[in-house]
């Protein structure tokens, strides 16, 4: 395994490397061409804001379930979790558990009432019974911040993945790749809107499940379909023995790491129900019943996928080895593609190149689906909430609103690209967990209060959103994620006074508390009871829903 430590550059010097590289590049370009074709095909059907923001509300439960899966299973799932399991064993798999359980919260708490009560964005629900401008401004700011943090994770994953796929090394190459990813995601959103983005997500979810299933079958076949043999080989190759298969390698060794795990779990379980790009998916179906069906399908698809991450992560640990994985990428992001290459025959072999190309292209395609969904959610929030309702006070045509959404997609994409250029050493799963923490701190408390608490006021909504957002962002800035560790965003400095890597344990209660205090210390609106009654009827029955 020590001979693999030079990946991906070692693959270039191998016999026949140029032919293999041409194969991988060719397959990669086919994936990109097909998805762009789908985007152009669907763009002809975008006639108004409902088409651009919600895909005409024309998708079935199964289609939307696949799209949700494609939106959700991305760099964090395929790359970040596989890498975490390969490097940390049992503790790495805890990410999978958190991501899956989170969907039960989304199903039970927000899927149906959100579909019934809103129109295009989360702010439509929040502003229904509040003063429009302050609430929409707060919700729009929160949506854009969460989306950019999540976008950052996907771009980092894409840079490492395509560098391995193309057999290139060096920071300059990764930067060009990140720029290319940014250009593609902007094209998807500005041309295809929600219809194009949804169909791309559907195709990519099917491809991702197929790619993960292929690698899982090959790994299990290599170990005689004996899970115990796979785990034993992974533990031995890890150099940590039985500790690799037990809790505590990353979390649980000290009281601080235990708290970090609790914080991570809270963020993952509560954050999904507050993620803007997931919430807008409930508006793409015709009724709340179909919204529930789509979440049920998503739970099934995502659950099967996360079971397969066991084979991906432990297979990478057993067959590639942690040393080779960290040599290619310190955060373990390239573990799954390197496993595919090894299963196909190793670096330089035709089978290895083909399997590497298939798995890397599928993972990259899924990243593109997620970045398109995130960019669409944030640009829709800017155009629909900030521009149409705050800046223009509702005096705007549908054509103008869609045009602003397209331009804001360009701006948000550019910001994400610039930030990603400086964050390539961070683990994608850790970055996504931060996005979940911000969503759980800023969006979820206000959303739940608005739907279920009659006394809730505009002041409470504004305090909850800004307070949760500020708490989570400030704690992240002064945490080991940004400084104080070799794997930090700024490894050469140390201004981290907050000890936890995930702020959820503190910032989520802060969001709920500030929403409560803001409400209790302010007067309710004059028509608060009537508005809440109307919202409650709409959320629970669907009467008057869009």
Secondary structure, 3 states (H helix, E strand, C coil): CHHHCCCCHHHHHCCCHHHHHHHHHHHHHHHHHHHHHHHHHHHCCCCCHHHHHHHHHCECHHHHHHHHHHHHCCHHHHHHHHHHHHHHCHHHHHHHHHHHHHHHHHHHHHHHHHHHHCCCCHHHHHCCCCCHHHHHHHHHHHHHHHHHHHHHHHHHHHHHHHHHHHCCCCHHHHHHHHHHHHHHHHHHHHHHHHHHHHHHHHHHHHHHHHHHHHHHHHHHHHCCCCHHHHHHHHHHHHCCHHHHHCCCCCCCCCHHHHHHHHHHHHHHHHHHHHCHHHHHHHHHECCHHHHHHHHHHHHHHHHHHHHHHHHHHHHHHHHCCHHHHHHHCCCCCCHHHHHHHHHCCCCCCHHHHHHHHHHHHHHHHHHHHHHHHHHHHHHHHHHHHHHHHHHCCCCCCHHHHHHHHHHHHHHHHHHHHHHHCCCCCCCHHHHHHHHHHHHHHHHHHHHHHHHHCCCCCHHHHHHHHHHHHHHHHHHHHCCCCCECCCCCCECCCCCCCCCCCCCHHHHHHHHHHHHHHHHHCCCCCCCHHHHHHHHHHHHHHCCCCC
